[in-house]
């Protein structure tokens, strides 16, 4: 299956002349978009802008670089290993710039469309890549993932050790809620920073979960949360705010594409009653408080999210054994993921 992914990097160690050339190309694009007059914009950059930017607003737009126009090659320096060629109107040969990114598997992927952003006078390149990946058919273990509000995700390893995610994310969201309530509309200018911090934390959580799955040779099993906001949208103001800002779909999407990139399949199962059924004896239990589950039958007491993750794991093993524990679904395309059917076995 073909998988798409976007890699973010920064143009570093730019000389004064290189900075001026990039500024000219960037300003030429903004002038062309807002006035319609071309001051020497690169033809392909102009073509991509006309194709993609239909409604122009009062803001800066990134330079869109079409497939085949961006060239990347390995040229190690003391700063980083790669450099890229940016198409510019001042030179038909383009401008070579040092490119710093965490990604190193460039030889095994195909470069697609790219975007060049300017932020605080510095340039950031977003490169969309794709590659063909064959998903594994057999696994040694199940890695259950229970998505929640307080704990963004909870996993249980094959040895039974739970792992909680989301503490840092809660702090970030709480801090920005305080800022918005204190400053009101004045805080809108920082919304991009807030979004970047939340997205960064979601990526880190998803990356760690996928690394666990690779380490344990495990199939990732998620609970199906479709329609959860409508079902649990209470009347309390705080609960409504928490539910409306719960980024479970984004986190699920990140887990899916990062896992598929590593050749790991992700399936969803019906998670009904996973937080109410005892993972020890199967009896119907109760939550004394939000985070504590108690079973009146066997006396089991443990974290409610861990109990839900254990139940998801049990249903995942039933799926591996051929049991019909979930309705047939297909994950929709996320970041280029074509879809992973839970009937892959």
DRENSEVO-874940 format. One record per residue (C-alpha): x, y, z; residue number from 1. Coordinates in Angstrom, 1 decimal. Layout:
<pts>
@X:X; Y:Y; Z:Z; resi:NUM
...
</pts>
This chain:
<pts>
@X:0.0; Y:0.0; Z:0.0; resi:1
@X:1.1; Y:3.6; Z:-0.7; resi:2
@X:1.6; Y:5.8; Z:2.3; resi:3
@X:2.1; Y:9.5; Z:2.4; resi:4
@X:3.9; Y:11.5; Z:5.1; resi:5
@X:4.9; Y:15.1; Z:5.5; resi:6
@X:8.5; Y:15.9; Z:6.7; resi:7
@X:9.3; Y:19.2; Z:8.3; resi:8
@X:12.7; Y:20.8; Z:8.1; resi:9
@X:14.5; Y:24.1; Z:8.3; resi:10
@X:16.8; Y:25.9; Z:5.9; resi:11
@X:19.8; Y:26.7; Z:8.1; resi:12
@X:23.2; Y:28.4; Z:7.7; resi:13
@X:21.9; Y:30.8; Z:5.0; resi:14
@X:24.2; Y:33.5; Z:3.8; resi:15
@X:23.0; Y:37.0; Z:3.5; resi:16
@X:22.8; Y:36.7; Z:-0.2; resi:17
@X:20.8; Y:33.4; Z:0.0; resi:18
@X:18.4; Y:35.0; Z:2.6; resi:19
@X:17.9; Y:38.0; Z:0.3; resi:20
@X:17.1; Y:35.8; Z:-2.7; resi:21
@X:14.6; Y:33.7; Z:-0.8; resi:22
@X:13.0; Y:36.9; Z:0.6; resi:23
@X:12.7; Y:38.3; Z:-3.0; resi:24
@X:11.0; Y:35.1; Z:-4.2; resi:25
@X:8.7; Y:35.0; Z:-1.2; resi:26
@X:7.7; Y:38.7; Z:-1.5; resi:27
@X:7.2; Y:38.3; Z:-5.3; resi:28
@X:4.7; Y:35.5; Z:-4.6; resi:29
@X:2.7; Y:37.6; Z:-2.1; resi:30
@X:2.7; Y:40.6; Z:-4.5; resi:31
@X:1.5; Y:38.4; Z:-7.3; resi:32
@X:-1.3; Y:36.9; Z:-5.2; resi:33
@X:-2.6; Y:40.2; Z:-3.9; resi:34
@X:-2.2; Y:42.3; Z:-7.0; resi:35
@X:-2.0; Y:39.9; Z:-10.0; resi:36
@X:1.3; Y:41.5; Z:-11.2; resi:37
@X:4.3; Y:39.2; Z:-11.7; resi:38
@X:7.7; Y:40.7; Z:-10.7; resi:39
@X:9.8; Y:37.8; Z:-11.7; resi:40
@X:8.3; Y:34.8; Z:-9.9; resi:41
@X:9.5; Y:31.4; Z:-10.9; resi:42
@X:7.1; Y:30.0; Z:-13.6; resi:43
@X:6.4; Y:26.8; Z:-11.7; resi:44
@X:5.8; Y:28.6; Z:-8.4; resi:45
@X:3.4; Y:30.8; Z:-10.2; resi:46
@X:1.6; Y:27.9; Z:-11.8; resi:47
@X:1.3; Y:26.1; Z:-8.5; resi:48
@X:-0.1; Y:29.2; Z:-6.8; resi:49
@X:-2.7; Y:29.8; Z:-9.5; resi:50
@X:-3.8; Y:26.1; Z:-9.2; resi:51
@X:-4.1; Y:26.0; Z:-5.4; resi:52
@X:-4.9; Y:29.5; Z:-4.1; resi:53
@X:-8.4; Y:30.4; Z:-5.2; resi:54
@X:-9.5; Y:32.8; Z:-2.6; resi:55
@X:-6.8; Y:35.3; Z:-1.4; resi:56
@X:-7.0; Y:36.7; Z:2.1; resi:57
@X:-4.8; Y:39.3; Z:3.9; resi:58
@X:-2.0; Y:37.0; Z:5.0; resi:59
@X:1.2; Y:35.4; Z:3.8; resi:60
@X:1.1; Y:32.3; Z:1.6; resi:61
@X:3.8; Y:29.7; Z:1.4; resi:62
@X:5.6; Y:28.9; Z:-1.8; resi:63
@X:4.2; Y:25.7; Z:-3.3; resi:64
@X:6.9; Y:23.6; Z:-5.0; resi:65
@X:5.5; Y:21.0; Z:-7.5; resi:66
@X:6.6; Y:17.4; Z:-7.7; resi:67
@X:9.9; Y:17.1; Z:-9.5; resi:68
@X:10.9; Y:20.7; Z:-9.0; resi:69
@X:12.5; Y:20.2; Z:-5.6; resi:70
@X:15.8; Y:18.3; Z:-5.5; resi:71
@X:17.4; Y:16.9; Z:-2.4; resi:72
@X:20.9; Y:15.4; Z:-2.1; resi:73
@X:23.2; Y:14.3; Z:0.6; resi:74
@X:26.1; Y:16.6; Z:1.3; resi:75
@X:27.3; Y:16.2; Z:4.9; resi:76
@X:28.5; Y:19.3; Z:6.7; resi:77
@X:29.2; Y:20.1; Z:10.3; resi:78
@X:25.6; Y:21.3; Z:10.7; resi:79
@X:23.5; Y:18.7; Z:8.8; resi:80
@X:23.7; Y:16.0; Z:6.1; resi:81
@X:21.4; Y:17.3; Z:3.3; resi:82
@X:20.8; Y:20.2; Z:1.1; resi:83
@X:17.8; Y:21.1; Z:-1.2; resi:84
@X:17.4; Y:23.1; Z:-4.4; resi:85
@X:14.6; Y:25.7; Z:-4.3; resi:86
@X:13.2; Y:26.9; Z:-7.6; resi:87
@X:13.5; Y:30.7; Z:-7.8; resi:88
@X:12.9; Y:33.3; Z:-10.4; resi:89
@X:16.3; Y:34.9; Z:-10.2; resi:90
@X:18.2; Y:31.8; Z:-11.4; resi:91
@X:17.2; Y:29.0; Z:-13.8; resi:92
@X:19.4; Y:26.7; Z:-11.8; resi:93
@X:17.6; Y:27.2; Z:-8.5; resi:94
@X:19.1; Y:28.0; Z:-5.1; resi:95
@X:20.9; Y:25.3; Z:-3.1; resi:96
@X:20.3; Y:25.6; Z:0.7; resi:97
@X:21.4; Y:23.5; Z:3.7; resi:98
@X:18.4; Y:21.6; Z:5.0; resi:99
@X:18.1; Y:20.3; Z:8.5; resi:100
@X:15.5; Y:17.6; Z:9.4; resi:101
@X:15.1; Y:14.6; Z:11.7; resi:102
@X:14.3; Y:12.3; Z:8.8; resi:103
@X:17.1; Y:10.3; Z:7.2; resi:104
@X:15.5; Y:7.7; Z:5.0; resi:105
@X:15.4; Y:9.9; Z:1.8; resi:106
@X:16.8; Y:7.2; Z:-0.5; resi:107
@X:13.8; Y:4.9; Z:0.1; resi:108
@X:11.0; Y:7.5; Z:-0.5; resi:109
@X:9.6; Y:9.5; Z:-3.4; resi:110
@X:9.5; Y:13.3; Z:-3.1; resi:111
@X:6.1; Y:14.8; Z:-3.9; resi:112
@X:4.7; Y:18.3; Z:-3.4; resi:113
@X:6.4; Y:20.7; Z:-0.9; resi:114
@X:5.7; Y:24.0; Z:0.8; resi:115
@X:8.1; Y:26.7; Z:1.9; resi:116
@X:7.0; Y:28.8; Z:4.8; resi:117
@X:8.6; Y:32.0; Z:6.3; resi:118
@X:8.2; Y:32.4; Z:10.0; resi:119
@X:10.0; Y:35.2; Z:12.0; resi:120
@X:12.4; Y:35.7; Z:9.1; resi:121
@X:13.4; Y:32.0; Z:9.0; resi:122
@X:12.4; Y:29.4; Z:6.3; resi:123
@X:10.8; Y:26.0; Z:7.0; resi:124
@X:10.2; Y:23.4; Z:4.3; resi:125
@X:7.4; Y:20.9; Z:4.5; resi:126
@X:8.1; Y:18.0; Z:2.1; resi:127
@X:5.4; Y:15.4; Z:1.3; resi:128
@X:6.9; Y:12.0; Z:0.6; resi:129
@X:5.4; Y:8.6; Z:-0.2; resi:130
@X:6.6; Y:5.0; Z:-0.3; resi:131
@X:5.2; Y:1.5; Z:-0.8; resi:132
@X:4.8; Y:-0.5; Z:2.4; resi:133
@X:3.7; Y:-4.1; Z:2.9; resi:134
@X:1.8; Y:-4.6; Z:6.2; resi:135
@X:2.7; Y:-7.5; Z:8.3; resi:136
@X:0.2; Y:-10.4; Z:8.4; resi:137
@X:1.1; Y:-12.1; Z:11.7; resi:138
@X:2.0; Y:-10.7; Z:15.1; resi:139
@X:3.3; Y:-12.1; Z:18.4; resi:140
@X:1.3; Y:-9.9; Z:20.7; resi:141
@X:-1.5; Y:-7.3; Z:21.0; resi:142
@X:-0.9; Y:-3.7; Z:22.0; resi:143
@X:-4.2; Y:-2.2; Z:23.2; resi:144
@X:-4.7; Y:1.5; Z:23.2; resi:145
@X:-7.4; Y:3.1; Z:25.2; resi:146
@X:-8.0; Y:6.8; Z:24.2; resi:147
@X:-9.4; Y:9.1; Z:26.9; resi:148
@X:-9.8; Y:12.7; Z:28.0; resi:149
@X:-7.7; Y:12.8; Z:31.2; resi:150
@X:-5.2; Y:10.2; Z:29.9; resi:151
@X:-4.8; Y:10.8; Z:26.1; resi:152
@X:-3.8; Y:7.2; Z:25.7; resi:153
@X:-3.2; Y:4.2; Z:27.9; resi:154
@X:-1.4; Y:1.1; Z:26.7; resi:155
@X:-0.7; Y:-2.3; Z:28.4; resi:156
@X:2.5; Y:-4.2; Z:27.4; resi:157
@X:2.5; Y:-8.0; Z:26.9; resi:158
@X:3.9; Y:-8.3; Z:30.4; resi:159
@X:0.9; Y:-6.4; Z:31.8; resi:160
@X:2.7; Y:-3.1; Z:32.5; resi:161
@X:0.5; Y:-0.1; Z:31.8; resi:162
@X:1.8; Y:3.1; Z:30.3; resi:163
@X:0.0; Y:6.5; Z:30.6; resi:164
@X:0.2; Y:9.3; Z:28.1; resi:165
@X:-1.1; Y:12.9; Z:28.2; resi:166
@X:0.2; Y:14.6; Z:31.3; resi:167
@X:2.2; Y:17.1; Z:29.4; resi:168
@X:-0.7; Y:17.6; Z:27.0; resi:169
@X:-3.0; Y:18.4; Z:29.9; resi:170
@X:-0.7; Y:21.0; Z:31.2; resi:171
@X:-0.4; Y:22.7; Z:27.8; resi:172
@X:-4.2; Y:22.7; Z:27.2; resi:173
@X:-4.8; Y:24.0; Z:30.8; resi:174
@X:-2.2; Y:26.8; Z:30.4; resi:175
@X:-3.8; Y:28.0; Z:27.1; resi:176
@X:-7.3; Y:27.8; Z:28.5; resi:177
@X:-6.1; Y:30.1; Z:31.3; resi:178
@X:-4.5; Y:32.5; Z:28.7; resi:179
@X:-7.7; Y:32.6; Z:26.6; resi:180
@X:-9.9; Y:33.2; Z:29.6; resi:181
@X:-7.6; Y:35.9; Z:31.0; resi:182
@X:-6.9; Y:37.8; Z:27.7; resi:183
@X:-10.0; Y:37.0; Z:25.6; resi:184
@X:-9.7; Y:38.0; Z:22.0; resi:185
@X:-6.1; Y:39.3; Z:22.5; resi:186
@X:-5.0; Y:35.7; Z:22.8; resi:187
@X:-6.0; Y:34.9; Z:19.2; resi:188
@X:-2.6; Y:35.9; Z:17.9; resi:189
@X:-1.1; Y:33.0; Z:19.8; resi:190
@X:-3.5; Y:30.3; Z:18.4; resi:191
@X:-0.9; Y:29.0; Z:16.0; resi:192
@X:1.6; Y:28.5; Z:18.8; resi:193
@X:-1.0; Y:26.7; Z:20.9; resi:194
@X:-1.9; Y:24.4; Z:17.9; resi:195
@X:1.8; Y:23.6; Z:17.2; resi:196
@X:2.4; Y:22.6; Z:20.8; resi:197
@X:-0.6; Y:20.4; Z:21.0; resi:198
@X:0.2; Y:18.8; Z:17.6; resi:199
@X:3.8; Y:18.2; Z:18.8; resi:200
@X:2.6; Y:16.3; Z:21.9; resi:201
@X:0.1; Y:14.2; Z:19.9; resi:202
@X:2.9; Y:13.2; Z:17.5; resi:203
@X:5.2; Y:12.3; Z:20.4; resi:204
@X:2.5; Y:10.1; Z:22.0; resi:205
@X:1.7; Y:8.4; Z:18.7; resi:206
@X:5.4; Y:7.8; Z:18.0; resi:207
@X:6.0; Y:6.2; Z:21.4; resi:208
@X:3.0; Y:3.9; Z:20.9; resi:209
@X:4.2; Y:2.8; Z:17.5; resi:210
@X:7.7; Y:2.2; Z:18.9; resi:211
@X:6.2; Y:-0.1; Z:21.5; resi:212
@X:4.3; Y:-2.1; Z:18.8; resi:213
@X:7.5; Y:-2.5; Z:16.8; resi:214
@X:9.5; Y:-3.6; Z:19.9; resi:215
@X:6.9; Y:-6.2; Z:21.0; resi:216
@X:6.0; Y:-7.3; Z:17.4; resi:217
@X:2.4; Y:-6.3; Z:18.3; resi:218
@X:-0.8; Y:-5.5; Z:16.4; resi:219
@X:-2.2; Y:-2.2; Z:17.6; resi:220
@X:-5.9; Y:-2.4; Z:18.6; resi:221
@X:-7.9; Y:0.8; Z:19.2; resi:222
@X:-11.4; Y:1.2; Z:20.6; resi:223
@X:-13.9; Y:2.6; Z:18.1; resi:224
@X:-14.9; Y:6.0; Z:19.3; resi:225
@X:-17.2; Y:7.1; Z:16.5; resi:226
@X:-20.1; Y:9.2; Z:17.8; resi:227
@X:-18.6; Y:9.5; Z:21.3; resi:228
@X:-19.1; Y:13.3; Z:21.5; resi:229
@X:-22.9; Y:12.9; Z:20.8; resi:230
@X:-23.3; Y:10.1; Z:23.3; resi:231
@X:-21.4; Y:11.7; Z:26.2; resi:232
@X:-22.0; Y:15.4; Z:25.6; resi:233
@X:-23.3; Y:16.2; Z:29.1; resi:234
@X:-24.9; Y:19.4; Z:30.3; resi:235
@X:-22.0; Y:20.6; Z:32.3; resi:236
@X:-20.0; Y:23.5; Z:30.9; resi:237
@X:-16.7; Y:22.0; Z:31.8; resi:238
@X:-17.5; Y:18.6; Z:30.3; resi:239
@X:-18.7; Y:20.2; Z:27.0; resi:240
@X:-15.4; Y:22.1; Z:26.8; resi:241
@X:-13.4; Y:19.0; Z:27.4; resi:242
@X:-15.3; Y:16.9; Z:24.9; resi:243
@X:-15.3; Y:19.6; Z:22.2; resi:244
@X:-11.5; Y:20.0; Z:22.5; resi:245
@X:-10.7; Y:16.3; Z:22.8; resi:246
@X:-8.3; Y:15.5; Z:19.9; resi:247
@X:-8.8; Y:11.8; Z:19.9; resi:248
@X:-9.4; Y:11.6; Z:16.1; resi:249
@X:-6.1; Y:13.4; Z:15.4; resi:250
@X:-4.2; Y:11.1; Z:17.7; resi:251
@X:-5.8; Y:8.1; Z:16.1; resi:252
@X:-4.9; Y:9.4; Z:12.7; resi:253
@X:-1.2; Y:9.9; Z:13.8; resi:254
@X:-1.1; Y:6.4; Z:15.3; resi:255
@X:-2.5; Y:4.9; Z:12.1; resi:256
@X:-0.1; Y:6.5; Z:9.6; resi:257
@X:3.0; Y:6.1; Z:11.8; resi:258
@X:2.2; Y:2.4; Z:12.4; resi:259
@X:1.5; Y:1.8; Z:8.7; resi:260
@X:4.8; Y:3.5; Z:7.8; resi:261
@X:6.5; Y:0.8; Z:10.0; resi:262
@X:4.5; Y:-2.0; Z:8.4; resi:263
@X:2.3; Y:-2.4; Z:11.5; resi:264
@X:-1.5; Y:-2.8; Z:11.0; resi:265
@X:-4.0; Y:-0.9; Z:13.2; resi:266
@X:-7.5; Y:-2.2; Z:13.8; resi:267
@X:-10.5; Y:-0.8; Z:15.6; resi:268
@X:-12.9; Y:-2.9; Z:17.7; resi:269
@X:-16.2; Y:-2.1; Z:19.4; resi:270
@X:-15.2; Y:-0.8; Z:22.8; resi:271
@X:-18.6; Y:-0.9; Z:24.3; resi:272
@X:-18.5; Y:-1.6; Z:28.1; resi:273
@X:-14.7; Y:-2.0; Z:28.1; resi:274
@X:-14.6; Y:0.5; Z:31.0; resi:275
@X:-17.5; Y:-1.1; Z:32.9; resi:276
@X:-16.6; Y:-4.8; Z:32.6; resi:277
@X:-14.0; Y:-6.4; Z:34.9; resi:278
@X:-10.9; Y:-7.4; Z:33.0; resi:279
@X:-10.3; Y:-10.1; Z:35.7; resi:280
@X:-13.6; Y:-12.0; Z:35.9; resi:281
@X:-15.8; Y:-10.4; Z:33.2; resi:282
@X:-18.5; Y:-9.2; Z:35.7; resi:283
@X:-20.1; Y:-5.8; Z:35.4; resi:284
@X:-18.3; Y:-3.4; Z:37.8; resi:285
@X:-18.5; Y:0.3; Z:38.6; resi:286
@X:-16.5; Y:3.4; Z:38.9; resi:287
@X:-16.3; Y:4.7; Z:42.4; resi:288
@X:-14.6; Y:7.8; Z:41.1; resi:289
@X:-13.7; Y:8.8; Z:37.5; resi:290
@X:-10.3; Y:7.1; Z:37.5; resi:291
@X:-10.9; Y:4.0; Z:39.7; resi:292
@X:-12.7; Y:0.8; Z:38.7; resi:293
@X:-14.1; Y:-1.6; Z:41.3; resi:294
@X:-15.5; Y:-5.1; Z:40.7; resi:295
@X:-18.1; Y:-6.2; Z:43.2; resi:296
@X:-17.7; Y:-9.8; Z:42.2; resi:297
@X:-13.9; Y:-10.5; Z:42.5; resi:298
@X:-12.9; Y:-7.4; Z:44.3; resi:299
@X:-10.5; Y:-6.2; Z:41.6; resi:300
@X:-9.5; Y:-2.5; Z:42.0; resi:301
@X:-7.4; Y:-0.7; Z:39.4; resi:302
@X:-7.3; Y:2.3; Z:37.2; resi:303
@X:-10.4; Y:2.5; Z:35.0; resi:304
@X:-8.4; Y:3.3; Z:31.8; resi:305
@X:-6.0; Y:0.3; Z:32.4; resi:306
@X:-9.1; Y:-1.9; Z:32.9; resi:307
@X:-10.5; Y:-0.7; Z:29.6; resi:308
@X:-7.1; Y:-1.3; Z:27.8; resi:309
@X:-7.0; Y:-4.9; Z:29.2; resi:310
@X:-10.5; Y:-5.5; Z:27.9; resi:311
@X:-9.5; Y:-4.1; Z:24.5; resi:312
@X:-6.5; Y:-6.5; Z:24.5; resi:313
@X:-8.7; Y:-9.5; Z:25.3; resi:314
@X:-11.0; Y:-8.6; Z:22.4; resi:315
@X:-8.0; Y:-8.2; Z:20.2; resi:316
@X:-6.8; Y:-11.7; Z:21.0; resi:317
@X:-10.3; Y:-13.0; Z:20.2; resi:318
@X:-10.0; Y:-11.3; Z:16.8; resi:319
@X:-6.6; Y:-13.0; Z:16.2; resi:320
@X:-8.2; Y:-16.3; Z:17.1; resi:321
@X:-10.9; Y:-15.8; Z:14.6; resi:322
@X:-13.7; Y:-14.6; Z:16.9; resi:323
@X:-16.2; Y:-12.1; Z:15.6; resi:324
@X:-15.8; Y:-9.3; Z:18.2; resi:325
@X:-16.0; Y:-6.3; Z:15.9; resi:326
@X:-18.0; Y:-5.1; Z:12.9; resi:327
@X:-16.1; Y:-5.0; Z:9.6; resi:328
@X:-14.7; Y:-1.5; Z:9.1; resi:329
@X:-12.1; Y:0.3; Z:7.1; resi:330
@X:-10.0; Y:3.2; Z:8.4; resi:331
@X:-10.4; Y:6.2; Z:6.2; resi:332
@X:-7.5; Y:7.7; Z:4.4; resi:333
@X:-5.3; Y:9.7; Z:6.8; resi:334
@X:-2.2; Y:11.5; Z:5.6; resi:335
@X:-2.3; Y:9.3; Z:2.5; resi:336
@X:-3.1; Y:6.0; Z:4.2; resi:337
@X:-5.3; Y:4.1; Z:1.8; resi:338
@X:-7.1; Y:2.1; Z:4.5; resi:339
@X:-6.4; Y:-0.9; Z:6.7; resi:340
@X:-9.2; Y:-3.4; Z:7.0; resi:341
@X:-9.6; Y:-5.3; Z:10.2; resi:342
@X:-10.1; Y:-8.4; Z:8.2; resi:343
@X:-6.5; Y:-8.7; Z:7.3; resi:344
@X:-6.0; Y:-12.0; Z:8.9; resi:345
</pts>
